[in-house]
Amino acid sequence: MKHPIIYLKNRPKLVWRLVILFLAVWVILVRLVAWVVISNNNSQASYSHFQTTINNEVTALQDNFEYYVNTLYAGQALFSVDNTVSRQDWTSFIDAQYLTNRYPGVYGLSYVRAVSSDNIPSLLAQINSGLLPGEKPLTSIYPSTSSSHLAVVTYIAPDTANQSGIGYNILSDPTRATAINEATITGLPTATARVIHLQGDPPGQQQSIIIFLPVYNNQQPISSATQRQGAVQGYVDILLHIKPLLNEVFSSSDPDGLISVQIQNGGKTIYSNASLPKTKGLESKTDVIIAGQTWHVTFEASQNYGLSKTALWLPRLLILSELPMLSLFFVILYLGFNNHKLKKLVINKI
């Protein structure tokens, strides 16, 4: 058993050690709470900024396609009031809007005429009447078909677009035919699933979509689906190259490219602007309806998206600043607080 006198002599030393230990634990807890609060605030700020950015991107995406659809409605009105619109008329109408200059990814706008096989000669005559210098007369529709109903590309604007698409029977491609038939029945703008553009640079490598809008004979009723099928005389369409178009849309809200965007349609990836982050951080998934097509959009970013360097370093600096204080506490504990001057100095510092 320890002698009472020795215990009393050591008691002050024990008390001081307990006080220093308590202070050390208290400092650790305070700094830990501060670190948790700041980290949570950073996470909330990052998530909020992420959500705001992707909301802006979705809005920009919808706004762009709304503008393209409005252009199609204007083209529909042009053909509805004047069935004799020429190639030059169509080209002038499109050129006046500077679409291909203002919107990367807009390749061209076409007029597709719905014809029966009996009317192919008159269609060829209409196409050949507007040939540009150096263009050869079209002698047949391609690809050849035995079908009695066709939808043939008649005009393509602007003239800088590849004109070899003229004479192409849209209904020969199942993807395009599905969109055209749906547009005919509903009377609404209808987009295709992903298609590979027949022309482009490099040729055949452009992932694209086409939005069709039917043009009806304004002398016939179009109240029902059956009436609309009987009144359709053609279609206006816009061909969009997906990659340059969406790069432009998303870069306006995220110029530094810190958000990865992946879009799927019909089980296929139609767009991806970057590799998805290796370490999963922030993620948001949403469906966007584009002219009847459902696009499944996934946005991903790092956990610290949108945070400043100061905000990122503050929790770390908080922990680092604690080390000198803890070192001092443990040195005092080690020395046993035997030196009265040292005790007085430390007490004054605290």
Buried (B, 14 or more C-beta within 10 A) or exposed (E): EEEEEEEEEEEEEEEBBEBBBEBBEEBBEEBEEBBEEBEEEBBEBBBEBBEEBBEBBBEBBBEBBEBBBEBBEEBBEBBBEEEEBEBEBBBEBBBEBEBBEEBBBBBBBBBBBBBEEEBBEEBBEBBBEBBEEEEEEBEEBBEEEEEEEBBBBBBBBBEEBBBEBBBBBBBBBEBBBBBBBBBBBEBEBBBBBBBEBBBBEEEEEBBBBBBBBBBBBEEEEBEEEEBBBBBBBBBBBBBBBBBBBBBBBBBEBBEEEBBBBBBBBEEEEBBBBEEBBEEEBBEBEEEBEBBBBEBBBBBBBBBBBBBEEEBEEBBEEBEEEBEEBEEBBEEBBEEEBEEEEBBEEBEEEE
